Amino acid sequence: MTNNIYYSHAMPEFDLKTIIFMSMLLTFMLSMLLGITRAHHKGLKGPGYWAVGNLVVGLGMVLVLMQLEDGLLYLPGTALIGAGLSLYINGIQAFSGKVPDHRIPLLVFALLFVVDIYFMMINKDIRTTVVADALIFAGVYFICARLTFAQDEGLLGNLYWITSSLFLFLGLLMVGRAVSASRVDISVFDSFATWPVNAYTFMIGAVSQFFISSLFVLMLSYQLNKKLASMVTVDGLTGILNRRGLEDACVKMQGLCKRIHMGMAVLLIDIDHFKKVNDEHGHLAGDDVLRHITRVAADVLRTGDVIGRYGGEEFAVFMPNTNESEAAILAERIRAAIEATPFNEGSLNIPIAASIGVADSVRAGYDFKGLIAAADSTLYSAKNTGRNRVMRYTEVKLAL
């Protein structure tokens, strides 16, 4: 009786049914939000698991709410809530690019179901049921905290850190629930639905779940914005930078090189007689050749060099800490690699050659347009003097 008096006077009273009902509504609303996001962005992995997880948690809460008057406080609602929370683990795995382990939700559901049946219906020990279930929930939350800990840098890293902290908090909350259940007077379980710790657990848990799901939505928004930015600066055919991406990369490189008084160079690569490839083999074969050239050139480039598709069959490469002579050596390696690697696929065997113009910041300045203009004039001279060759900007200037 002493413990009952302590709880009724020392702690504010909450209506457990109302709290469960509000928690259920929150989980369903968040599930709808995540489900809509998943439907409109099917390429994003993770939100589908989170949406289904929230639905399962909500269904489990409905069953718990229905069973409070019957004495079967958990069966099978608690098992469903555990399975729903375990789907968060699958969602985090998928969002992080890992393969989701679908055995986890099934294992958690089975474990909770067996524990509840054994201790409630066979042993009639509700205290042990509460303690065991709370510890299982804590384990699920701790796994989620570990998976979201220090996943990335920048804004996404901050979101991961906050999410991990909330999962850790919920895990500790469940541990606290288990400790409280193990120490409270056994008579509390005669009117278990009015136990204040239940109300506090559901209320704090529901609010934390809401914030976690909101953080999931923010992570998805970040990924979508990143994907949209990538679509703006990446060439859809070859997967390398497009013209806008090249200009952005050049601006960043020039800022760094100018600050520390370091030179930079540019190559402008043009595929010789590319129109003939399209005319004889079709545009699909031409697209394959462009992807092939991208791979060949990328294999030759160094770390720090930036390659992009400037337009049509033209590619540009920006190289920090490189002068014209060094760039010309690298350009010759690219030209030789292209010539030595014809496009072979199925019945197609298409020989390829490229002309390359080279310029650097010493002679053309750091400006994107100035560098490209210098390399373009050099490329024009290379094509007019036999093709399949490398020419330097100084050679063109001397000829003038």
Residue pairs with C-beta under 8 A, 6 or more apart in sequence:
1 187
2 185
3 184
3 185
3 187
3 188
4 185
4 187
4 188
7 188
7 195
7 196
8 196
11 196
11 200
12 196
13 196
13 199
14 196
14 199
14 200
14 203
15 199
16 68
16 193
16 194
16 198
16 199
16 202
17 65
17 68
17 193
19 199
19 202
19 203
19 206
20 61
20 64
20 65
20 202
21 65
22 206
23 61
23 202
23 203
23 205
23 206
23 209
24 58
24 61
24 62
24 65
26 206
26 209
26 210
27 54
27 55
27 57
27 58
27 61
27 206
27 209
27 213
28 54
28 55
28 58
30 54
30 209
30 210
30 213
30 214
31 51
31 52
31 53
31 54
31 55
31 58
32 51
33 213
33 217
34 47
34 48
34 50
34 51
34 54
34 213
34 216
34 217
34 220
35 47
35 48
35 51
37 44
37 47
37 51
37 217
37 220
38 44
38 47
38 48
38 51
41 47
41 220
41 224
43 227
44 95
44 220
44 223
44 224
45 94
45 95
45 97
46 91
46 92
46 94
46 95
46 216
46 219
46 220
47 91
47 95
47 216
47 220
48 91
48 94
49 87
49 88
49 90
49 91
49 94
49 100
50 87
50 88
50 91
50 213
50 216
52 84
52 87
53 84
53 85
53 86
53 87
53 88
53 90
53 91
54 84
54 213
55 84
56 80
56 81
56 83
56 84
56 87
57 80
57 81
57 84
57 85
57 209
58 84
59 80
59 84
60 76
60 77
60 78
60 79
60 80
60 81
60 82
60 83
60 84
61 77
61 81
62 77
63 76
63 77
63 80
64 73
64 74
64 77
64 78
64 81
67 73
67 74
67 75
67 77
68 193
69 193
72 120
73 120
73 126
73 192
73 193
74 112
74 116
74 120
74 129
74 133
75 113
75 116
75 117
75 120
75 121
76 113
76 116
78 112
78 116
78 133
79 108
79 109
79 110
79 112
79 113
79 116
80 109
81 137
82 108
82 109
82 111
82 112
82 133
82 136
82 137
82 140
83 105
83 106
83 108
83 109
83 112
84 105
85 108
85 137
85 140
85 141
85 144
86 104
86 105
86 107
86 108
86 109
86 140
87 105
88 140
88 144
88 212
89 100
89 101
89 104
89 105
89 140
89 143
89 144
89 147
90 100
90 101
90 102
90 104
90 105
91 100
91 216
92 144
92 147
92 148
93 99
93 100
93 101
93 147
94 100
95 219
95 223
96 147
96 151
108 136
108 140
111 136
112 133
112 136
115 129
115 132
115 133
115 136
116 129
116 133
119 125
119 126
119 128
119 129
119 132
120 126
120 129
126 189
126 192
127 181
127 182
127 186
127 189
130 177
130 178
130 181
130 189
131 178
131 181
131 182
134 174
134 175
134 177
134 178
134 181
135 174
135 175
135 178
137 171
137 174
138 171
138 172
138 174
138 175
138 178
139 171
141 167
141 168
141 170
141 171
141 174
142 167
142 168
142 171
144 164
144 167
145 164
145 165
145 167
145 168
145 171
146 164
148 160
148 161
148 163
148 164
148 167
149 160
149 161
149 164
150 157
150 160
150 161
150 164
151 157
151 160
152 160
155 222
156 219
156 222
156 223
159 215
159 218
159 219
159 222
160 219
162 215
163 212
163 215
163 216
163 219
166 208
166 211
166 212
166 215
167 212
169 208
170 205
170 208
170 209
173 201
173 204
173 205
173 208
174 201
177 197
177 201
180 197
181 197
184 195
184 197
188 195
189 195
192 198
232 244
232 245
233 241
233 242
233 244
233 245
233 248
234 240
234 241
234 242
234 245
235 241
235 242
235 245
235 308
235 309
237 287
237 290
237 291
237 309
238 290
238 291
238 294
238 309
239 291
239 294
240 294
240 298
240 307
240 308
240 309
240 315
241 249
241 306
241 307
241 308
241 309
242 308
242 309
243 308
243 309
243 310
243 311
245 308
246 306
246 308
246 310
246 316
246 318
246 368
247 368
249 306
249 308
249 318
250 266
250 306
250 318
250 368
250 371
251 368
253 264
253 306
253 318
253 320
254 264
254 361
254 366
254 367
254 368
256 262
256 320
257 263
257 264
257 320
257 321
257 361
257 366
258 366
262 320
262 321
263 321
263 322
263 323
263 360
263 361
263 362
264 318
264 319
264 320
264 321
264 322
264 360
264 361
264 366
264 371
265 318
265 319
265 322
265 323
265 324
265 326
265 327
265 358
265 359
265 360
265 361
266 316
266 317
266 318
266 319
266 327
266 358
266 359
266 360
266 371
266 372
266 374
266 375
267 315
267 316
267 317
267 319
267 327
267 330
267 331
267 334
267 356
267 357
267 358
267 375
268 310
268 314
268 315
268 316
268 356
268 357
268 359
268 372
268 375
268 376
268 378
268 379
269 293
269 297
269 314
269 315
269 316
269 317
269 331
269 334
269 354
269 355
269 356
269 379
270 313
270 314
270 315
270 354
270 355
270 356
270 379
270 383
271 277
271 289
271 290
271 293
271 313
271 314
271 352
271 353
271 354
272 352
272 353
272 354
272 355
272 383
272 387
272 388
273 353
273 387
274 286
274 289
274 312
274 313
277 285
277 286
277 289
277 350
278 285
278 286
281 348
281 350
285 343
285 348
285 350
288 343
288 345
289 343
289 350
289 352
290 309
290 313
292 341
292 343
292 352
293 315
293 338
293 352
293 354
294 307
294 309
294 315
296 334
296 337
296 338
296 341
297 307
297 315
297 317
297 334
297 337
297 338
298 307
299 337
300 330
300 333
300 334
300 337
301 307
301 317
301 330
301 334
302 319
302 330
304 319
304 320
304 321
305 317
305 318
305 319
305 320
305 330
306 317
306 318
306 319
307 315
307 316
307 317
308 315
308 316
308 317
309 315
309 316
310 316
310 372
316 372
316 375
317 334
318 371
319 326
319 327
319 330
322 330
322 360
323 360
323 362
324 358
324 359
324 360
324 362
324 363
324 392
324 393
324 394
325 392
327 358
327 360
328 358
328 390
328 392
331 356
331 358
331 390
332 390
334 354
334 356
335 353
335 354
335 355
335 356
335 388
335 389
335 390
338 352
338 353
338 354
339 351
339 352
339 353
339 354
339 388
341 352
342 349
342 350
342 351
342 352
343 349
343 350
343 352
344 350
353 387
353 388
354 388
355 379
355 382
355 383
355 387
355 388
355 389
355 390
355 391
356 379
356 382
356 389
356 390
356 391
357 374
357 375
357 376
357 377
357 378
357 379
357 380
357 381
357 382
357 390
357 391
357 393
358 375
358 378
358 390
358 391
358 392
358 393
359 371
359 374
359 375
359 378
359 392
359 393
360 371
360 393
361 371
363 374
363 393
363 394
363 397
364 370
364 371
364 373
364 374
364 375
364 393
365 371
374 393
375 393
377 393
377 396
378 391
378 392
378 393
378 395
378 396
379 391
381 391
381 395
381 396
381 399
382 389
382 390
382 391
385 391
